Amino acid sequence: MPVYRDEAVVLRTHKLGEADRIVTMLTRTHGKVRAVAKGVRRTASKFGARLEPFMVADVQLYEGRSLDIITQAESLGSYGAQITADYPSYTAASAMVETADKLTESEGSLQQYLLLVGALRSLSRQEHGAGLTLDSYLLRALSMAGWAPSFQDCARCGAQGSHSAIVVQVGGIVCDDCAAPGSPRLDAETIGLLSSLLTGDWEHAESTAEKTRAQATGVVAAYTQWHLGRGLRSLEHVSR
């Protein structure tokens, strides 16, 4: 059976039998992979701790009939302990890996992999607020998947200018002519924050008021839920 190596971030795990686990990973070059890690639930396991959610590892696998088998795992990013020790970071990371799980398949996406690893690293180091990091990740991940929001020009007709109506089903901000009656309106501060989260302008994002962040979070959550087509269970538990 062919053996291959790859870098991987662990998205989730499931128990299998008395000592094994099924590990779902997003890899750098092979996309999303489900593989069996044999014996990792035993206390004598050499690499069980390296295959926990939010961990990044260099893994060696060989192809099985239905599931691949993990034979080696070397830690590249031990983010799990720092993330799980902080509840806001843990809930944000849980929403991130669930989103990555839904957005990626076996064909692979290097951009999605790098984005997720960078976001988890940032959470573990507490470089920015957990809520801001999550919202930025969600907007960027959806953009990479083909659902880039517009927070400047009208998402429907392309009309330039400053608009205030938001329609997540259309793709973001829309002009008055394209806005349906009763469409919610956003103030300039919230639109500016959304733009900053999408482009990575952290200096501006971190200078915003809590009220502005809360409104932006609602928009990001609605946009994410709509375009994924199903709810994110982890998003309900995110600490804000």
Helices and strands as residue ranges (DSSP letters): E 3-16, E 20-27, E 32-37, G 48-51, E 56-62, E 68-77, H 80-84, H 87-103, H 110-125, H 130-144, E 165-167, E 172-174, H 188-199, H 202-205, H 210-228, G 233-237
